[in-house]
Amino acid sequence: MKRYRLSVCKGSTCKAGGADDVYATARTELGAQGLVPRCELYRGGCYGFCHMGPNVVVREDTGRRRDPLSPEDYQLMGWDGEVYYSEMTPEKMRRVVSEHIAKDAPIVELFGQPDTPAPDDG
């Protein structure tokens, strides 16, 4: 079974949008479903997508050594197994825990899309 690291943004805009409730729901659901041994839960820094928050990043634990100064706590790294979820709510977090974490099934319709330049019309 896969292991995960789940980070909920603690930036001020995400907190104002309900990130504390999203984090609390994750903690409760991981415990209730017996998934704490498979998923480390953290408060990540600001990922820079404030207008899309609360933001959550789930990464597969690949055994890579964690650097305490690594930018992974405040930016998307583009690693295999990295999933970014935006506009999270406690209800969406329940799904992430019960489907993505418990069943190794990322929820595609909840994936956030970091801003990309609009295509040229001309």
C-alpha positions in Angstrom: 0.0 0.0 0.0 1.1 3.5 -0.7 2.0 6.0 1.9 1.2 9.7 1.7 2.0 13.2 3.0 -1.0 15.5 3.0 -0.4 19.2 3.5 -3.1 21.8 4.1 -2.1 25.4 3.4 -1.9 27.6 6.5 -1.6 30.9 4.7 -3.9 33.7 5.8 -6.2 33.7 2.8 -6.7 29.9 3.0 -7.2 30.1 6.7 -9.8 32.8 6.1 -11.5 30.5 3.6 -11.8 27.6 6.0 -8.4 25.8 5.9 -8.5 25.2 9.7 -11.7 23.2 9.3 -10.3 21.3 6.3 -7.2 20.4 8.4 -9.4 19.3 11.4 -11.5 17.2 9.1 -8.4 15.5 7.6 -7.1 14.8 11.1 -10.4 13.3 12.3 -11.0 11.2 9.2 -7.5 9.8 9.1 -7.9 8.7 12.7 -11.4 7.4 12.3 -10.4 5.3 9.2 -7.2 4.0 10.8 -5.1 5.7 8.1 -2.6 7.6 10.4 0.1 5.0 9.7 -0.2 5.5 6.0 -0.6 9.3 5.8 1.4 12.1 7.5 -0.7 15.3 8.0 1.0 18.7 7.9 0.2 22.4 7.7 2.0 23.6 4.5 3.0 27.1 3.8 1.4 29.3 1.2 1.5 27.6 -2.3 0.8 30.9 -4.1 -2.7 30.0 -5.3 -4.5 32.0 -2.6 -7.5 32.9 -4.8 -8.1 29.1 -5.3 -7.9 28.1 -1.6 -8.1 26.5 0.7 -5.3 24.5 -1.0 -4.2 20.9 -0.2 -1.3 19.0 -1.7 -1.1 15.2 -1.5 2.2 13.5 -2.3 3.1 9.9 -2.4 5.9 9.0 0.1 8.6 7.6 -2.1 11.2 7.4 0.7 13.1 10.5 -0.5 14.9 12.1 2.3 13.0 15.1 3.6 15.0 18.3 3.7 13.7 20.7 6.5 14.4 23.6 4.2 12.8 22.1 1.1 10.5 24.2 -0.9 8.0 21.3 -1.0 6.1 22.9 1.9 5.3 26.0 -0.1 5.3 25.1 -3.8 4.3 22.4 -6.1 7.3 20.3 -7.1 5.9 18.5 -10.1 6.9 15.1 -8.7 5.2 11.9 -9.7 2.3 11.2 -7.4 1.8 14.9 -6.4 -1.8 16.1 -6.5 -3.0 19.6 -5.9 -6.6 20.1 -4.7 -8.1 23.6 -4.6 -11.2 25.2 -3.1 -11.2 22.5 -0.4 -14.1 22.1 2.1 -14.5 19.6 4.9 -16.8 17.6 2.7 -14.2 17.4 -0.1 -11.5 16.5 2.4 -13.6 13.6 3.6 -13.6 12.3 0.0 -9.9 12.8 -0.4 -9.2 10.8 2.7 -11.7 8.0 1.9 -10.8 7.7 -1.8 -7.4 9.1 -2.5 -5.7 8.0 0.7 -7.7 4.9 1.7 -8.1 3.5 -1.9 -5.1 5.0 -3.7 -7.6 6.7 -6.0 -6.9 10.4 -6.6 -10.2 12.4 -7.3 -9.6 13.9 -10.8 -12.7 16.2 -10.7 -11.3 17.9 -7.5 -7.8 18.5 -9.0 -6.8 22.2 -8.8 -5.4 23.8 -11.9 -2.6 26.2 -11.2 -2.9 29.4 -13.3 -1.6 28.9 -16.8 -1.5 31.6 -19.5 -4.6 32.0 -21.6 -4.1 30.7 -25.1 -3.7 33.4 -27.8 -6.8 34.0 -29.8 -4.9 35.4 -32.8 
